[in-house]
Amino acid sequence: KQWYQRRVRAPYQGYQPPMAYPPSAAGATPHPNAAPPAPAPSPNGSYCLYVANLPETSCKNCLLYQLFAPFGAVASVKPMNNVNGLNHADDHWFGFVNFKNYNDAYAAIHAMNGSTLNGRSLKVDFKSEKKK
């Protein structure tokens, strides 16, 4: 009976552009290049970045300002050293850089994370709270 019935197409509705990234729904994956949600600013209103694997230099404050000033207004820098026993060749230098603006901080992370300085690969990210 049905062998003679024609298959009917849906009427043409004009060009339909392809769907953008998955429709917004709970649990949808954000676009890979989208900025992460802004962390809460510190009590003084700045956004703190953690910078790990700093190279050995005489002036860590100068180095941090020189590295991060091109990205925006740096509120403060604080270099630190995690002395690994008595062997000072294995000292681990890291630091914190405070930006006044979230967009400047994010631009610094995006540009500096993974970059190489004096043979060391820098790790830059928003400061996270210590786990207790």
ZAMARGU-4260 file (C-alpha; in steps of 0.2 Angstrom, whole numbers, plus 5000, padded with zeros to 4 digits):
<rodrens>
0) 5000/5000/5000 | 5013/5013/5005 | 5026/5009/4991 | 5017/5022/4980 | 5017/5036/4992
5) 5030/5050/4989 | 5041/5056/5003 | 5036/5074/5007 | 5050/5086/5012 | 5048/5100/5024
10) 5045/5117/5016 | 5061/5127/5014 | 5062/5140/5028 | 5077/5150/5022 | 5095/5148/5027
15) 5098/5142/5045 | 5115/5146/5052 | 5124/5132/5061 | 5120/5132/5079 | 5133/5141/5090
20) 5142/5133/5104 | 5130/5121/5113 | 5114/5129/5118 | 5115/5137/5135 | 5109/5124/5148
25) 5115/5119/5164 | 5132/5110/5163 | 5135/5117/5145 | 5154/5118/5141 | 5160/5136/5139
30) 5169/5141/5124 | 5188/5137/5126 | 5194/5155/5123 | 5181/5162/5135 | 5188/5171/5151
35) 5185/5161/5167 | 5173/5168/5180 | 5181/5182/5190 | 5187/5177/5207 | 5182/5188/5222
40) 5194/5202/5223 | 5205/5203/5239 | 5200/5214/5253 | 5209/5229/5246 | 5200/5227/5229
45) 5214/5220/5219 | 5216/5203/5210 | 5230/5193/5215 | 5241/5182/5204 | 5252/5168/5209
50) 5269/5167/5199 | 5279/5151/5201 | 5296/5146/5195 | 5304/5163/5195 | 5323/5163/5189
55) 5337/5168/5200 | 5340/5187/5200 | 5346/5200/5212 | 5330/5211/5212 | 5314/5200/5212
60) 5303/5216/5215 | 5310/5224/5199 | 5308/5208/5189 | 5290/5206/5194 | 5286/5224/5190
65) 5295/5223/5173 | 5286/5207/5168 | 5268/5213/5173 | 5268/5232/5171 | 5264/5231/5152
70) 5247/5222/5156 | 5240/5236/5167 | 5241/5244/5184 | 5250/5234/5196 | 5245/5237/5214
75) 5259/5228/5222 | 5271/5214/5220 | 5278/5202/5234 | 5292/5190/5229 | 5295/5175/5241
80) 5307/5161/5243 | 5304/5143/5248 | 5321/5137/5255 | 5323/5119/5251 | 5335/5113/5265
85) 5352/5120/5265 | 5355/5118/5247 | 5352/5136/5240 | 5354/5130/5222 | 5337/5122/5224
90) 5328/5137/5231 | 5311/5140/5224 | 5307/5158/5220 | 5289/5163/5218 | 5278/5178/5220
95) 5262/5187/5220 | 5257/5201/5209 | 5241/5212/5213 | 5232/5220/5198 | 5218/5233/5201
100) 5208/5227/5186 | 5202/5209/5182 | 5204/5211/5163 | 5222/5216/5166 | 5225/5202/5177
105) 5217/5189/5165 | 5228/5197/5150 | 5243/5194/5161 | 5239/5176/5164 | 5235/5172/5146
110) 5251/5180/5140 | 5263/5175/5153 | 5258/5157/5159 | 5270/5145/5151 | 5282/5158/5144
115) 5300/5155/5147 | 5312/5167/5156 | 5330/5163/5158 | 5327/5144/5154 | 5312/5142/5166
120) 5294/5140/5162 | 5283/5152/5172 | 5267/5147/5180 | 5255/5161/5182 | 5237/5159/5188
125) 5225/5167/5200 | 5230/5164/5218 | 5219/5150/5226 | 5215/5149/5244 | 5225/5137/5254
130) 5217/5120/5257 | 5214/5116/5276
</rodrens>
